[in-house]
Amino acid sequence: MIEIKRVKTKKDVRLFASYPVKLYKDCPYYVPSLRSDEMNTFNPKVNASIRENPFAGFLAYKDGELVGRVAAIISKEDNANTGVNAVRFSRFECIDDIEVFKALLGEVEKFGKERGMDIIHGPWGFTDQDREGMLTYGFDKRSTYATNYYYPYFCQRMQELGFEDESKWLEYDFTIPEVPYDRMDSLVDRIKKKYSLVDVSETMSVKKILTLYGDEFFETLNQSYGKLDGYVPVNGDVRKNILDQFATIINPKYISVLVDKNGHIAAFGIVLPSICNPLIKHKGKLFPLGFIGVLRSIKNPKELEMGLIGVRDEYKNTGVNSIIISRIMRNVVGDKIQRIESNPMLETNHSIHQMWKFAEYEIIKKRQTYKKKIGNLIK
């Protein structure tokens, strides 16, 4: 017998946060989320998104044993922007049992139907900075800090339940050049001079950059990604949530923030040190010892994960991205970084794929979201 329980108590939250570690305990490709981040999902003081959007977490029990979890999110802003009444499923993990799939996703459907929704889709998060998409290719590759791993049975079960394909992403493994992209130097100098651009990351600390340009960073982000599938603009207190989550793992050698003559951000690029190994070792826990490994990985990384590249509209198609890539890759080569992996890039985001046309890479993973009309799973 399958029982669904809504997350209400502190114990429920702990079980919700820790369940994926149990599910993937024997999987070498799974990278845990930070346990504190998962716990804070249910804390309105930390997670501003649940103060503004309907949200619930659910746990599935079969014969008294915890066998799955899922969250339901209604993104008011995305629904208003798209004109679609949709409920998102997120943080979805469970055993390979079609009845458990039906029970968990059916609870998300019910949550959405009670609030007037017509569509269920996911995995999506609260914003585009959250984990999204279900793995469909590359099951023998380790996840990144910013993505979820999924066993192959997940996408098989989604198809069996009649879900349709929605948004799709690709993930790259880049070949690191033996020498910096020296051929780009003259181009970089010309573009900097033409548009009077200064890379403040060469002279400012990360803390100062975030203090001076934090809001403009998100404005540029919203402008750059605003038209992409499922994108929810990052505004209000959510900005602070994201800064708190990612600022601590930024290494200043692998960022670039271009500011124009008027003191405004023209473009930015962020590549993050991989903290996967210490997260795996300590099962997503920072304390008592996990934070030491994380700090070491940030300060002296061996692997990097592509974060974000954002360009303001007035600087698109000007080549400013070459300035960003040149600075970061020079440090990558100089530091003898062993590996760079992208995080998911939408197949339809042609500009981001075009940006890497000069680089050597291999597509190592694919992921997607699924959608379905509400009504078929609810008993």
Helices and strands as residue ranges (DSSP letters): E 2-6, H 10-23, H 35-40, H 49-52, E 55-62, E 65-73, H 76-82, E 86-94, H 98-113, E 119-122, E 134-137, H 153-160, E 164-174, G 182-184, H 185-195, E 198-199, G 200-202, H 206-225, H 237-246, G 247-249, G 252-254, E 255-259, E 265-273, H 276-281, H 290-299, E 303-311, G 313-315, H 320-334, E 339-341, E 345-346, H 350-355, E 361-373
